[in-house]
Amino acid sequence: MGLKSVCKSTNGEVWQAAQGHVACPWSGIPHFHQAEEGGVDLQSYQLDMQILPDGPRSDVDFSEILNAIQEMAKDVNILFDELEAVNSPCKDDDSLLHPGNLTSTSDDASRLEAGGETVPEKNKLNGLYFRDGKCRIDYILVYRKSNPQMEKREVFERNIRAEGLQMEKESSLINSDIIFVKLHAPWEVLGRYAEQMNVRMPFRRKIYYLPRRYKFMSRIDKQISRFRRWLPKKPMRLDKETLPDLEENDCYTAPFSQQRIHHFIIHNKDTFFNNATRSRIVHHILQRIKYEEGKNKIGLNRLLTNGSYEAAFPLHEGSYRSKNSIRTHGAVNHRHLLYECWASWGVWYKYQPLDLVRRYFGEKIGLYFAWLGWYTGMLFPAAFIGLFVFLYGVITLDHCQVSKEVCQATDIIMCPVCDKYCPFMRLSDSCVYAKVTHLFDNGATVFFAVFMAVWATVFLEFWKRRRAVIAYDWDLIDWEEEEEEIRPQFEAKYSKKERMNPISGKPEPYQAFADKCSRLIVSASGIFFMICVVIAAVFGIVIYRVVTVSTFAAFKWALIRNNSQVATTGTAVCINFCIIMLLNVLYEKVALLLTNLEQPRTESEWENSFTLKMFLFQFVNLNSSTFYIAFFLGRFTGHPGAYLRLINRWRLEECHPSGCLIDLCMQMGIIMVLKQTWNNFMELGYPLIQNWWTRRKVRQEHGPERKISFPQWEKDYNLQPMNAYGLFDEYLEMILQFGFTTIFVAAFPLAPLLALLNNIIEIRLDAYKFVTQWRRPLASRAKDIGIWYGILEGIGILSVITNAFVIAITSDFIPRLVYAYKYGPCAGQGEAGQKCMVGYVNASLSVFRISDFENRSEPESDGSEFSGTPLKYCRYRDYRDPPHSLVPYGYTLQFWHVLAARLAFIIVFEHLVFCIKHLISYLIPDLPKDLRDRMRREKYLIQEMMYEAELERLQKERKERKKNGKAHHNEWP
């Protein structure tokens, strides 16, 4: 029996190579051909079996043929690498190292030119391709010749070629010791690993449909559309003509499969996998390649850790600038488009092109900017209401009875606020502070606190809906993180103890429960110790405040002497900010040490543990002084004649005669402004300075008159790498700002406005940094923002509690309410207007006999400058009996009424707000109804499409069998 094998192309012609020919692998003849991408394309050809007349006809199983071809392809690739080892441009031998001239070509390119084919000069000159101008660079590795880890690199690079990746080397133009290793993944490698990684690719255009609407709703839509015609067009939307048509966003996607490759939309194999996906696939391969014999000696990360390679990164898509305008000539590349439409300051009011950001940087970074944009958009109503509360205070300032009484109280003399050096003062001297306090502490404050608690819940609930829409558009709904690999440090520590992994069924290192508990206890002890360090720092600030208030009171300058408390608070806040920034550096090292001490099993566990520690440290460090001012300042000072003292020496600081809220406002305003300004400077200023310094060194070494045209890989290498912790710093900054915006917002209603202004700048700063100052980060996938969402929920709960205490304890809202309904002119009438507050200031002040002062507290002045005679009595803020009563300086009944009202308000406020929060959470579904319907319809359509495609394939096979006379009876369909 004779068997003849013929391989036909899609148009039916026999495929013949220029350098060799291809025979079907089942014929037993080992012919080889190098395709354009460097390998054999197995899926683009139709196979047809023809039987000679002298032999019987039989059926051939198509799936078995494909399996045979795939097995043969592995041998083809390996043998071809051996045959091409002498003259291949991908050989990593340093003897074949190219000196770095971009205009030269490889041997293959020379052969192509000699044969009449032209190599794209543009590709050769832009630094994004190999020297042949055809193989696109998917990944860059950088090392130094002088590095002693040469043997590991050789093994690693040999295994890279064995996996099918193509390699080419270039030396640096400015330093011949630096070597760039360029990697390219051919089509067959991309297809094989895309199938293993379940990379979802487009296979059919989406069919959009309009949901059924009732006639009433359709009429409303028509009326709204008519009204919209009179409104200006949305200025915040980007011009659709400038953005590319991202086809994958309008297509149904499915995990890539080589056996069903005809289902996918493939216009061009070179662009089917975008650059971010190609780099992610190459990185996935590099993470699983051995560099030494041994089951644990694998992965690029370890080679970067031990210094074998200096850097590893995907390339940017060229320059972000162009000589021509984008409006007239279009964008040069996606990086240029991102710079013009996203990172430029001229588009600060535009929406972000999230689909383009996701395509260029990956889903993880895209989700961060989506969350940041959503948070910034949600700040608009919060900032508007906060500004309204502030303006309400400005408008009602002239009608505030309390501030009027304070400004007119020229005959009320207040007791000194510190020992000896502080003088007596008129209550009217604090008129300005009373008016400023009213701007923040007015009748709308309670409403704003309730609004912000509800706003935090609405923000989180609607973010879940927004995230669901993004996850659907980006094909993240069904995506699950693959089983993570064990961290190398965990393997090295527990390599002697192994147990079976219930998921993979393979033995892996195991950490005993006792060892894990002991490490967690030590880590928790370290966290507790660092929190104690923060408390000690706050204690030092408290000592500074109680010491310097007397110093400023005895100052020579009248401006500082008359405003000693404000000067004390301002300088204390600035010193506190410096301590915060210094401790932040220490906390990062301590958190890193404690996290490594815990020995987390996977990278995600390590990241979550480190994130939680850093957030806890930073949050306590940033807010500890604020908590002290809000809830402890002036609460435990005692009263004149019996002051409570620190270490029996320093008298504890009292609040200003106008209250403690002004101190809290100053603390929040200064810390918030300084922190955000410093963060923005460090985020953009540091990489700008570093990149400028690198360019300056190049000019000094090669002369300012010589202009060097660097290839893209060297330009990117000279940029700053992304932070070692990824997006951690960006998320942490915004989460801490969210805490400032919600936790003490009752004391500082302008916090949302400051946060909004900062975030508008922050989005463009981060975009500019990612596009221009950083190397292109690896495109990673993620479904949500991770552990940060749980932290946001915790902050939302804490904000309800703190705002309840701020309103009840720090502000004068409750004492004024009790006076209006119980002790004022309108007592028993059920009214609480401004006329009901007449006499409130006098009722809130107690009387003290100056002769009862302690010796160390007695002021140097006798107060004769006020009335010409020494003072006998002074006033102070408290609810105490006068000195001539039965129990001198004992608490009055009004004090207990106010205390009971404060406790009742806290309980009612918390329960009311928590009920509203839970009700909102219940009423707002996590998944929009139209999205749920679209997902169900898509699932139905995908099943129908797959069924139709399989039916079409079976019918086609049946026709072919009938044509060849191989049909069997009782076939289906």
Secondary structure in CASP SS format (residue, H / E / C, confidence):
PFRMAT SS
TARGET T0000
AUTHOR 0000-0000-0000
METHOD secondary structure of the structure
MODEL  1
M C 1.00
G C 1.00
L E 1.00
K E 1.00
S E 1.00
V E 1.00
C E 1.00
K E 1.00
S E 1.00
T C 1.00
N C 1.00
G C 1.00
E C 1.00
V E 1.00
W C 1.00
Q E 1.00
A C 1.00
A C 1.00
Q C 1.00
G C 1.00
H E 1.00
V C 1.00
A C 1.00
C C 1.00
P H 1.00
W H 1.00
S H 1.00
G C 1.00
I C 1.00
P C 1.00
H C 1.00
F C 1.00
H C 1.00
Q C 1.00
A C 1.00
E C 1.00
E C 1.00
G C 1.00
G C 1.00
V C 1.00
D C 1.00
L C 1.00
Q C 1.00
S C 1.00
Y E 1.00
Q E 1.00
L E 1.00
D E 1.00
M E 1.00
Q E 1.00
I E 1.00
L C 1.00
P C 1.00
D C 1.00
G C 1.00
P C 1.00
R C 1.00
S C 1.00
D C 1.00
V C 1.00
D C 1.00
F H 1.00
S H 1.00
E H 1.00
I H 1.00
L H 1.00
N H 1.00
A H 1.00
I H 1.00
Q H 1.00
E H 1.00
M H 1.00
A H 1.00
K H 1.00
D H 1.00
V H 1.00
N H 1.00
I H 1.00
L H 1.00
F H 1.00
D H 1.00
E H 1.00
L H 1.00
E C 1.00
A C 1.00
V C 1.00
N C 1.00
S C 1.00
P C 1.00
C C 1.00
K C 1.00
D C 1.00
D C 1.00
D H 1.00
S H 1.00
L H 1.00
L C 1.00
H E 1.00
P C 1.00
G C 1.00
N C 1.00
L C 1.00
T C 1.00
S C 1.00
T C 1.00
S C 1.00
D H 1.00
D H 1.00
A H 1.00
S H 1.00
R H 1.00
L H 1.00
E H 1.00
A H 1.00
G C 1.00
G C 1.00
E C 1.00
T C 1.00
V C 1.00
P C 1.00
E H 1.00
K H 1.00
N H 1.00
K H 1.00
L H 1.00
N C 1.00
G C 1.00
L C 1.00
Y E 1.00
F C 1.00
R C 1.00
D C 1.00
G C 1.00
K C 1.00
C C 1.00
R E 1.00
I C 1.00
D C 1.00
Y E 1.00
I E 1.00
L E 1.00
V E 1.00
Y E 1.00
R E 1.00
K C 1.00
S C 1.00
N C 1.00
P C 1.00
Q C 1.00
M H 1.00
E H 1.00
K H 1.00
R H 1.00
E H 1.00
V H 1.00
F H 1.00
E H 1.00
R H 1.00
N H 1.00
I H 1.00
R H 1.00
A H 1.00
E C 1.00
G C 1.00
L C 1.00
Q E 1.00
M E 1.00
E E 1.00
K E 1.00
E E 1.00
S E 1.00
S C 1.00
L C 1.00
I C 1.00
N C 1.00
S C 1.00
D C 1.00
I E 1.00
I E 1.00
F E 1.00
V E 1.00
K E 1.00
L E 1.00
H E 1.00
A C 1.00
P C 1.00
W H 1.00
E H 1.00
V H 1.00
L H 1.00
G H 1.00
R H 1.00
Y H 1.00
A H 1.00
E H 1.00
Q H 1.00
M C 1.00
N C 1.00
V C 1.00
R E 1.00
M E 1.00
P E 1.00
F E 1.00
R E 1.00
R E 1.00
K C 1.00
I C 1.00
Y C 1.00
Y C 1.00
L C 1.00
P C 1.00
R C 1.00
R C 1.00
Y C 1.00
K H 1.00
F H 1.00
M H 1.00
S H 1.00
R H 1.00
I H 1.00
D H 1.00
K H 1.00
Q H 1.00
I H 1.00
S H 1.00
R H 1.00
F H 1.00
R H 1.00
R H 1.00
W C 1.00
L C 1.00
P C 1.00
K C 1.00
K C 1.00
P C 1.00
M C 1.00
R C 1.00
L C 1.00
D C 1.00
K C 1.00
E C 1.00
T C 1.00
L C 1.00
P C 1.00
D C 1.00
L C 1.00
E H 1.00
E H 1.00
N H 1.00
D H 1.00
C E 1.00
Y E 1.00
T E 1.00
A E 1.00
P E 1.00
F C 1.00
S C 1.00
Q C 1.00
Q C 1.00
R C 1.00
I H 1.00
H H 1.00
H H 1.00
F C 1.00
I C 1.00
I C 1.00
H C 1.00
N C 1.00
K H 1.00
D H 1.00
T H 1.00
F H 1.00
F C 1.00
N C 1.00
N H 1.00
A H 1.00
T H 1.00
R H 1.00
S H 1.00
R H 1.00
I H 1.00
V H 1.00
H H 1.00
H H 1.00
I H 1.00
L H 1.00
Q C 1.00
R C 1.00
I C 1.00
K E 1.00
Y C 1.00
E C 1.00
E C 1.00
G C 1.00
K C 1.00
N C 1.00
K C 1.00
I E 1.00
G C 1.00
L H 1.00
N H 1.00
R H 1.00
L H 1.00
L H 1.00
T H 1.00
N C 1.00
G C 1.00
S C 1.00
Y C 1.00
E C 1.00
A E 1.00
A E 1.00
F E 1.00
P C 1.00
L C 1.00
H C 1.00
E C 1.00
G C 1.00
S C 1.00
Y C 1.00
R C 1.00
S C 1.00
K C 1.00
N C 1.00
S C 1.00
I H 1.00
R H 1.00
T H 1.00
H H 1.00
G C 1.00
A C 1.00
V C 1.00
N C 1.00
H H 1.00
R H 1.00
H H 1.00
L H 1.00
L H 1.00
Y H 1.00
E H 1.00
C H 1.00
W H 1.00
A H 1.00
S C 1.00
W H 1.00
G H 1.00
V H 1.00
W C 1.00
Y C 1.00
K C 1.00
Y C 1.00
Q C 1.00
P C 1.00
L H 1.00
D H 1.00
L H 1.00
V H 1.00
R H 1.00
R H 1.00
Y H 1.00
F H 1.00
G C 1.00
E H 1.00
K H 1.00
I H 1.00
G H 1.00
L H 1.00
Y H 1.00
F H 1.00
A H 1.00
W H 1.00
L H 1.00
G H 1.00
W H 1.00
Y H 1.00
T H 1.00
G H 1.00
M H 1.00
L H 1.00
F H 1.00
P H 1.00
A H 1.00
A H 1.00
F H 1.00
I H 1.00
G H 1.00
L H 1.00
F H 1.00
V H 1.00
F H 1.00
L H 1.00
Y H 1.00
G H 1.00
V H 1.00
I H 1.00
T C 1.00
L H 1.00
D H 1.00
H H 1.00
C C 1.00
Q H 1.00
V H 1.00
S H 1.00
K H 1.00
E H 1.00
V H 1.00
C H 1.00
Q H 1.00
A C 1.00
T C 1.00
D C 1.00
I C 1.00
I E 1.00
M E 1.00
C C 1.00
P C 1.00
V C 1.00
C C 1.00
D C 1.00
K C 1.00
Y C 1.00
C C 1.00
P C 1.00
F C 1.00
M E 1.00
R E 1.00
L H 1.00
S H 1.00
D H 1.00
S H 1.00
C H 1.00
V H 1.00
Y H 1.00
A H 1.00
K H 1.00
V H 1.00
T H 1.00
H H 1.00
L H 1.00
F H 1.00
D C 1.00
N C 1.00
G C 1.00
A C 1.00
T H 1.00
V H 1.00
F H 1.00
F H 1.00
A H 1.00
V H 1.00
F H 1.00
M H 1.00
A H 1.00
V H 1.00
W H 1.00
A H 1.00
T H 1.00
V H 1.00
F H 1.00
L H 1.00
E H 1.00
F H 1.00
W H 1.00
K H 1.00
R H 1.00
R H 1.00
R H 1.00
A H 1.00
V H 1.00
I H 1.00
A H 1.00
Y H 1.00
D H 1.00
W C 1.00
D C 1.00
L C 1.00
I C 1.00
D C 1.00
W C 1.00
E C 1.00
E C 1.00
E C 1.00
E C 1.00
E C 1.00
E C 1.00
I E 1.00
R C 1.00
P H 1.00
Q H 1.00
F H 1.00
E H 1.00
A H 1.00
K H 1.00
Y C 1.00
S C 1.00
K C 1.00
K C 1.00
E E 1.00
R E 1.00
M E 1.00
N C 1.00
P C 1.00
I C 1.00
S C 1.00
G C 1.00
K C 1.00
P E 1.00
E E 1.00
P E 1.00
Y C 1.00
Q C 1.00
A C 1.00
F H 1.00
A H 1.00
D H 1.00
K H 1.00
C H 1.00
S H 1.00
R H 1.00
L H 1.00
I H 1.00
V H 1.00
S H 1.00
A H 1.00
S H 1.00
G H 1.00
I H 1.00
F H 1.00
F H 1.00
M H 1.00
I H 1.00
C H 1.00
V H 1.00
V H 1.00
I H 1.00
A H 1.00
A H 1.00
V H 1.00
F H 1.00
G H 1.00
I H 1.00
V H 1.00
I H 1.00
Y H 1.00
R H 1.00
V H 1.00
V H 1.00
T H 1.00
V H 1.00
S H 1.00
T H 1.00
F H 1.00
A H 1.00
A C 1.00
F C 1.00
K C 1.00
W C 1.00
A H 1.00
L H 1.00
I H 1.00
R H 1.00
N H 1.00
N C 1.00
S H 1.00
Q H 1.00
V H 1.00
A H 1.00
T H 1.00
T H 1.00
G H 1.00
T H 1.00
A H 1.00
V H 1.00
C H 1.00
I H 1.00
N H 1.00
F H 1.00
C H 1.00
I H 1.00
I H 1.00
M H 1.00
L H 1.00
L H 1.00
N H 1.00
V H 1.00
L H 1.00
Y H 1.00
E H 1.00
K H 1.00
V H 1.00
A H 1.00
L H 1.00
L H 1.00
L H 1.00
T H 1.00
N H 1.00
L H 1.00
E H 1.00
Q C 1.00
P C 1.00
R C 1.00
T E 1.00
E H 1.00
S H 1.00
E H 1.00
W H 1.00
E H 1.00
N H 1.00
S H 1.00
F H 1.00
T H 1.00
L H 1.00
K H 1.00
M H 1.00
F H 1.00
L H 1.00
F H 1.00
Q H 1.00
F H 1.00
V H 1.00
N H 1.00
L H 1.00
N H 1.00
S H 1.00
S H 1.00
T H 1.00
F H 1.00
Y H 1.00
I H 1.00
A H 1.00
F H 1.00
F C 1.00
L C 1.00
G C 1.00
R C 1.00
F C 1.00
T C 1.00
G E 1.00
H E 1.00
P C 1.00
G C 1.00
A E 1.00
Y E 1.00
L C 1.00
R E 1.00
L E 1.00
I C 1.00
N C 1.00
R C 1.00
W E 1.00
R E 1.00
L C 1.00
E C 1.00
E C 1.00
C C 1.00
H E 1.00
P C 1.00
S C 1.00
G E 1.00
C C 1.00
L H 1.00
I H 1.00
D H 1.00
L H 1.00
C H 1.00
M H 1.00
Q H 1.00
M H 1.00
G H 1.00
I H 1.00
I H 1.00
M H 1.00
V H 1.00
L H 1.00
K H 1.00
Q H 1.00
T H 1.00
W H 1.00
N H 1.00
N H 1.00
F H 1.00
M H 1.00
E H 1.00
L H 1.00
G H 1.00
Y H 1.00
P H 1.00
L H 1.00
I H 1.00
Q H 1.00
N H 1.00
W H 1.00
W H 1.00
T H 1.00
R H 1.00
R H 1.00
K H 1.00
V H 1.00
R H 1.00
Q H 1.00
E H 1.00
H H 1.00
G C 1.00
P C 1.00
E C 1.00
R C 1.00
K C 1.00
I C 1.00
S C 1.00
F C 1.00
P C 1.00
Q H 1.00
W H 1.00
E H 1.00
K H 1.00
D H 1.00
Y H 1.00
N C 1.00
L C 1.00
Q E 1.00
P C 1.00
M C 1.00
N C 1.00
A C 1.00
Y C 1.00
G C 1.00
L C 1.00
F H 1.00
D H 1.00
E H 1.00
Y H 1.00
L H 1.00
E H 1.00
M H 1.00
I H 1.00
L H 1.00
Q H 1.00
F H 1.00
G H 1.00
F H 1.00
T H 1.00
T H 1.00
I H 1.00
F C 1.00
V C 1.00
A C 1.00
A C 1.00
F C 1.00
P C 1.00
L C 1.00
A H 1.00
P H 1.00
L H 1.00
L H 1.00
A H 1.00
L H 1.00
L H 1.00
N H 1.00
N H 1.00
I H 1.00
I H 1.00
E H 1.00
I H 1.00
R H 1.00
L H 1.00
D H 1.00
A H 1.00
Y H 1.00
K H 1.00
F H 1.00
V H 1.00
T H 1.00
Q H 1.00
W E 1.00
R C 1.00
R C 1.00
P C 1.00
L C 1.00
A C 1.00
S C 1.00
R C 1.00
A C 1.00
K C 1.00
D C 1.00
I C 1.00
G C 1.00
I H 1.00
W H 1.00
Y H 1.00
G H 1.00
I H 1.00
L H 1.00
E H 1.00
G H 1.00
I H 1.00
G H 1.00
I H 1.00
L H 1.00
S H 1.00
V H 1.00
I H 1.00
T H 1.00
N H 1.00
A H 1.00
F H 1.00
V H 1.00
I H 1.00
A H 1.00
I H 1.00
T H 1.00
S C 1.00
D C 1.00
F H 1.00
I H 1.00
P H 1.00
R H 1.00
L H 1.00
V H 1.00
Y H 1.00
A H 1.00
Y H 1.00
K H 1.00
Y H 1.00
G C 1.00
P C 1.00
C C 1.00
A C 1.00
G C 1.00
Q C 1.00
G C 1.00
E C 1.00
A C 1.00
G C 1.00
Q H 1.00
K H 1.00
C H 1.00
M H 1.00
V C 1.00
G C 1.00
Y H 1.00
V H 1.00
N H 1.00
A H 1.00
S C 1.00
L E 1.00
S E 1.00
V E 1.00
F E 1.00
R E 1.00
I H 1.00
S H 1.00
D H 1.00
F C 1.00
E C 1.00
N C 1.00
R C 1.00
S C 1.00
E C 1.00
P C 1.00
E C 1.00
S C 1.00
D C 1.00
G C 1.00
S H 1.00
E H 1.00
F H 1.00
S H 1.00
G C 1.00
T C 1.00
P C 1.00
L C 1.00
K C 1.00
Y E 1.00
C E 1.00
R E 1.00
Y E 1.00
R E 1.00
D C 1.00
Y C 1.00
R E 1.00
D C 1.00
P C 1.00
P C 1.00
H C 1.00
S C 1.00
L C 1.00
V C 1.00
P C 1.00
Y C 1.00
G C 1.00
Y E 1.00
T C 1.00
L H 1.00
Q H 1.00
F H 1.00
W H 1.00
H H 1.00
V H 1.00
L H 1.00
A H 1.00
A H 1.00
R H 1.00
L H 1.00
A H 1.00
F H 1.00
I H 1.00
I H 1.00
V H 1.00
F H 1.00
E H 1.00
H H 1.00
L H 1.00
V H 1.00
F H 1.00
C H 1.00
I H 1.00
K H 1.00
H H 1.00
L H 1.00
I H 1.00
S H 1.00
Y H 1.00
L H 1.00
I C 1.00
P C 1.00
D C 1.00
L C 1.00
P C 1.00
K H 1.00
D H 1.00
L H 1.00
R H 1.00
D H 1.00
R H 1.00
M H 1.00
R H 1.00
R H 1.00
E H 1.00
K H 1.00
Y H 1.00
L H 1.00
I H 1.00
Q H 1.00
E H 1.00
M H 1.00
M H 1.00
Y H 1.00
E H 1.00
A H 1.00
E H 1.00
L H 1.00
E H 1.00
R H 1.00
L H 1.00
Q H 1.00
K H 1.00
E H 1.00
R H 1.00
K H 1.00
E H 1.00
R H 1.00
K H 1.00
K H 1.00
N H 1.00
G C 1.00
K C 1.00
A C 1.00
H C 1.00
H C 1.00
N C 1.00
E C 1.00
W C 1.00
P C 1.00
END
